[in-house]
Amino acid sequence: MLAASALLIAGTLALAGCSAGGSGDAGGAVPEIQPDDDAVDGDRAVIITGDMAIVVTDVAEAAGDAVRIASASGGRVDGREESGDPSSATAMLILRIPAAVLEDAIDDLRGLGEVSHLRTAKTDVTTEVQDIDAHVAALRSTIARLQGFQAGATTVADLLAIESEIADRQAELEGYLTQQSDYAERIDLSTLTLTLSSQPLPSTAPDSFWSGLGVGWNALMTFLGGLVIVIGVMLPWLLGLGLIAALIALLIRLLRRRRTPKPPQGGGPGTPPFVPPAPDLVGAASPSSSEPPR
């Protein structure tokens, strides 16, 4: 009986795999999530992304206006970061705006200041969406068939085998449903990265001799101040390196003195050692023998 049930389950799974393009009963699973019709470019599923840079007068105020524009369009803000001081502030916002009204939202954002950059791109994910939909339909059909077998199981072994197959297919179905939900949200809500920056400061280039002299003097003072700071930072290092170099030089000098041979005493280099002459023992014994006869 167990072998027959396993054979029946295997046949059901094979049949469900062949009918991946069809639709089946939900079997109590989570309902399928589909993107809005406006987010589909004809019969194609498209994800729209873009980035936009605007130069504004007040970054904080413009960031608040951008948030309100996104909310009024039916979207939301997924990220916001601000940095810098009022004279050179920047802000970056990640806006999620419905694809159907993205162009209208971009037109509203143009009113915040001067647009310095704008780019939008479309990514066709029709094949991926259709593949996921086919897997979801096939798995739902398989689960429905297995649940029918479960109702007619007559032994504990058959019931456990069918329940194990249902659990495996249900886990696989949930994974595909998560992907389906993610694609549906990315298709429905476009992602626009908005960068806001403050207006550039006016030019401070000199326009006369005296203003040029002042700029040059300030530059000289800035250089000297920086040079003093660098010297102050490097001075401890230079002293430490000089001390190490002095110790090394002293050590080398001592080693050279120990290795140099000392010259012999009583003469210069190359002078053979002095050997005293042998005493004249004969003459010393008979001093009169050397005298001439009288």
NUMITOR-150877 format. One record per residue (C-alpha): residue number from 1; y, x negated, z. Coordinates in Angstrom, 2 decimals. Each point is the difference from the previous one (the first is absolute). Example, Ala and Ser with C-alpha at 12.3 -4.5 7.8 and 13.67 -1.06 7.14 Angstrom:
// NUMITOR-150877
n north east up
1 -4.50 -12.30 7.80
2 3.44 -1.37 -0.66
// end
This chain:
// NUMITOR-150877
n north east up
1 0.00 0.00 0.00
2 2.38 -2.87 0.83
3 -0.68 -1.67 -3.36
4 0.70 3.25 -1.81
5 3.29 0.46 1.84
6 1.07 -3.55 -0.78
7 -0.86 0.55 -3.65
8 2.01 3.20 -0.03
9 3.02 -1.70 1.59
10 -0.13 -2.86 -2.49
11 -0.09 2.46 -2.87
12 2.98 1.83 1.40
13 2.02 -3.22 0.33
14 -0.84 -1.02 -3.55
15 1.04 3.42 -1.29
16 3.27 -0.20 1.93
17 0.71 -3.45 -1.42
18 -0.46 1.26 -3.55
19 2.39 2.89 0.63
20 2.83 -2.18 1.35
21 2.46 1.54 -2.40
22 -0.71 3.55 1.12
23 1.19 1.97 3.01
24 -2.05 1.27 2.93
25 0.32 2.03 3.15
26 2.08 -1.45 2.77
27 -2.89 0.22 2.44
28 2.38 0.15 2.96
29 1.66 -3.33 -0.95
30 3.72 -0.76 0.00
31 1.74 1.76 -2.94
32 0.85 -2.18 -2.95
33 3.59 -1.29 -0.15
34 1.71 0.08 -3.39
35 3.45 -1.29 -0.97
36 2.77 2.41 -0.94
37 0.29 0.97 -3.65
38 3.50 -1.52 -0.15
39 -1.37 -3.39 1.03
40 -2.40 -0.10 -2.96
41 1.44 -1.30 -3.27
42 -1.58 2.56 -2.34
43 -3.73 -0.44 0.58
44 0.49 -3.45 1.52
45 0.26 -0.92 3.66
46 2.94 -2.41 0.46
47 1.31 -1.95 2.99
48 3.72 -0.80 -0.17
49 1.52 -2.94 1.87
50 3.42 -1.58 -0.17
51 2.64 -2.13 1.68
52 3.76 0.41 0.11
53 2.83 -2.20 1.29
54 3.48 1.34 0.80
55 3.15 -1.78 1.22
56 1.79 2.19 2.53
57 3.00 -0.20 2.28
58 -1.74 0.98 3.25
59 -3.72 -0.81 0.10
60 -0.79 2.04 3.12
61 1.75 3.11 -1.32
62 -1.61 -0.35 -3.45
63 -3.44 -0.38 1.60
64 0.50 3.27 1.89
65 1.07 1.74 -3.21
66 -3.10 -1.32 -1.81
67 -2.24 1.42 2.73
68 1.70 3.39 -0.33
69 -0.42 -0.07 -3.80
70 -3.71 -0.73 0.33
71 -0.47 2.78 2.56
72 1.95 2.51 -2.12
73 -2.27 -0.82 -2.94
74 -3.07 0.90 2.02
75 -1.00 -3.61 0.66
76 0.02 -2.35 2.96
77 0.80 -3.58 1.05
78 -3.05 -2.22 0.57
79 1.96 -3.11 1.01
80 3.50 -1.15 0.91
81 1.37 -3.48 0.79
82 3.61 -1.07 0.57
83 1.35 -3.51 0.62
84 3.20 -2.08 -0.06
85 3.52 0.55 1.27
86 2.45 2.57 -1.39
87 1.43 -2.50 -2.51
88 -3.39 -0.89 -1.50
89 -2.38 2.75 1.11
90 -3.11 1.04 -1.91
91 -2.45 2.86 0.36
92 -3.33 0.75 -1.64
93 -1.53 3.48 -0.04
94 -3.35 1.15 -1.38
95 0.55 3.55 -1.27
96 -2.80 2.41 -0.91
97 1.46 2.57 -2.38
98 -1.87 2.74 -1.91
99 -0.64 -1.17 -3.55
100 1.39 3.23 -1.45
101 3.49 -0.63 1.45
102 0.05 -3.81 -0.03
103 2.61 -0.24 -2.74
104 2.28 2.47 1.79
105 -0.32 -2.01 3.22
106 0.85 -3.22 -1.85
107 3.12 1.66 -1.41
108 1.03 0.97 3.54
109 -0.60 -3.54 1.23
110 2.29 -1.37 -2.70
111 2.89 1.64 1.82
112 -0.46 -2.34 2.97
113 1.60 -2.95 -1.79
114 -0.40 -2.34 -2.94
115 -3.55 -0.25 -1.35
116 -0.90 -3.64 -0.65
117 -3.70 0.49 -0.78
118 -2.32 2.87 -0.87
119 -3.62 -0.06 -1.14
120 -2.70 2.67 -0.16
121 -3.59 -0.32 -1.17
122 -2.86 2.42 -0.66
123 -3.66 -0.84 0.65
124 -2.63 2.20 -1.65
125 -2.86 0.68 2.45
126 -1.65 2.85 -1.91
127 -3.33 -1.82 -0.33
128 -0.15 -0.83 3.69
129 0.87 3.56 1.04
130 -2.57 1.53 -2.35
131 -2.70 -2.39 1.24
132 0.71 0.90 3.63
133 0.05 3.74 -0.81
134 -3.40 -0.32 -1.72
135 -1.52 -1.77 3.00
136 1.41 2.62 2.37
137 -1.42 2.87 -2.07
138 -3.42 -1.67 -0.29
139 -0.21 -0.76 3.71
140 0.98 3.54 0.95
141 -2.68 1.38 -2.30
142 -2.57 -2.36 1.51
143 0.93 0.95 3.56
144 -0.25 3.71 -0.87
145 -3.50 -0.47 -1.45
146 -1.13 -2.07 2.98
147 1.27 2.66 2.37
148 -2.13 2.52 -1.91
149 -3.07 -2.20 0.46
150 0.88 -0.41 3.66
151 -0.15 3.76 0.51
152 -3.50 0.13 -1.47
153 -1.43 -3.07 1.80
154 -3.27 0.76 1.84
155 -0.63 -3.27 1.86
156 2.03 -2.21 2.27
157 -0.52 -2.99 -2.29
158 1.37 1.90 -3.01
159 2.97 1.21 2.04
160 0.86 -3.51 1.20
161 -0.27 -1.47 -3.48
162 2.29 2.66 -1.47
163 2.53 -0.37 2.82
164 0.12 -3.77 -0.57
165 0.70 0.51 -3.71
166 2.70 2.57 0.77
167 1.71 -2.40 2.45
168 0.01 -2.83 -2.56
169 1.42 2.20 -2.74
170 2.60 1.50 2.35
171 1.25 -3.48 0.98
172 0.24 -0.97 -3.66
173 1.85 3.24 -0.78
174 2.56 -0.63 2.74
175 0.75 -3.46 -1.46
176 0.68 1.49 -3.43
177 2.11 2.78 1.52
178 2.16 -2.63 1.72
179 0.57 -1.74 -3.33
180 0.72 3.33 -1.65
181 2.61 0.83 2.65
182 1.64 -3.42 -0.36
183 0.27 0.32 -3.79
184 1.35 3.55 0.29
185 2.77 -1.10 2.37
186 0.98 -3.02 -2.11
187 0.14 2.21 -3.10
188 2.02 2.75 1.68
189 2.42 -2.32 1.85
190 1.53 -2.87 -1.93
191 0.88 -3.19 1.88
192 3.55 -1.30 -0.40
193 1.06 -3.21 1.76
194 3.77 0.18 0.58
195 2.04 -3.11 0.90
196 3.56 0.44 1.26
197 2.43 -2.91 0.35
198 3.65 -0.25 0.97
199 2.72 -0.83 -2.48
200 0.50 -3.74 -0.65
201 2.88 -1.68 1.83
202 3.20 -0.68 -1.98
203 0.35 -3.46 -1.56
204 1.59 -2.70 2.20
205 0.55 -2.62 -2.74
206 3.29 -1.96 0.38
207 2.81 1.00 -2.36
208 2.62 -2.69 0.81
209 0.36 -3.64 1.10
210 0.51 0.84 3.66
211 -2.87 2.46 0.10
212 -2.19 -2.60 -1.71
213 1.12 -2.60 2.55
214 -0.88 2.37 2.81
215 -3.42 0.70 -1.48
216 -0.64 -3.72 -0.43
217 1.10 -0.78 3.57
218 -2.20 2.75 1.39
219 -2.92 -1.28 -2.06
220 0.59 -3.54 1.32
221 0.13 1.20 3.59
222 -3.15 2.02 -0.55
223 -1.74 -3.05 -1.45
224 1.09 -2.27 2.85
225 -1.05 2.57 2.57
226 -3.37 0.28 -1.65
227 -0.30 -3.78 -0.20
228 0.71 -0.34 3.72
229 -2.66 2.56 0.75
230 -2.52 -1.83 -2.19
231 0.80 -3.31 1.70
232 -0.39 1.60 3.40
233 -3.37 1.38 -0.99
234 -1.20 -3.27 -1.56
235 1.33 -2.40 2.68
236 -2.87 0.43 2.50
237 -2.49 -0.48 -2.80
238 1.76 -3.12 -1.26
239 0.10 -1.51 3.50
240 -3.67 0.72 0.52
241 -0.97 -1.46 -3.38
242 2.16 -3.08 0.64
243 -1.70 -0.62 3.34
244 -3.43 0.30 -1.59
245 1.02 -2.40 -2.80
246 1.29 -2.55 2.56
247 -3.26 0.12 1.94
248 -2.03 -0.49 -3.16
249 2.16 -2.97 -1.07
250 -0.36 -1.60 3.45
251 -3.76 0.45 -0.07
252 -0.28 -1.61 -3.45
253 2.12 -2.95 1.14
254 -2.21 -0.60 3.06
255 -3.16 0.11 -2.12
256 1.43 -2.55 -2.44
257 0.88 -2.38 2.86
258 -3.53 0.14 1.34
259 -1.56 -0.72 -3.40
260 2.30 -3.01 -0.89
261 -1.71 -3.42 1.03
262 2.03 -2.42 2.16
263 0.84 -3.43 -1.57
264 -1.51 -3.15 1.72
265 2.11 -1.81 2.58
266 1.66 -3.32 -0.91
267 0.29 0.52 -3.70
268 0.84 2.37 -2.65
269 -2.41 2.11 -1.93
270 -2.69 -2.02 -1.74
271 0.29 -3.07 2.31
272 -3.46 -1.23 1.08
273 -0.56 -0.33 3.74
274 0.80 -3.38 1.58
275 -3.02 -2.15 0.82
276 0.74 -2.98 2.29
277 -1.51 -3.40 -1.10
278 -3.04 -1.37 1.78
279 0.77 -2.67 2.60
280 -0.80 -3.65 -0.83
281 -2.65 -0.61 2.61
282 -0.72 -3.60 -1.12
283 3.57 -1.13 0.16
284 0.49 1.70 3.29
285 -3.05 -1.73 1.49
286 1.03 -3.54 -1.05
287 3.70 -0.19 -0.59
288 -0.04 -3.80 -0.27
289 -2.47 -0.07 -2.87
290 2.63 1.10 -2.39
291 2.33 -2.84 0.88
292 -0.03 -2.95 -2.37
293 -1.47 -3.17 1.31
294 2.36 -2.45 1.41
// end
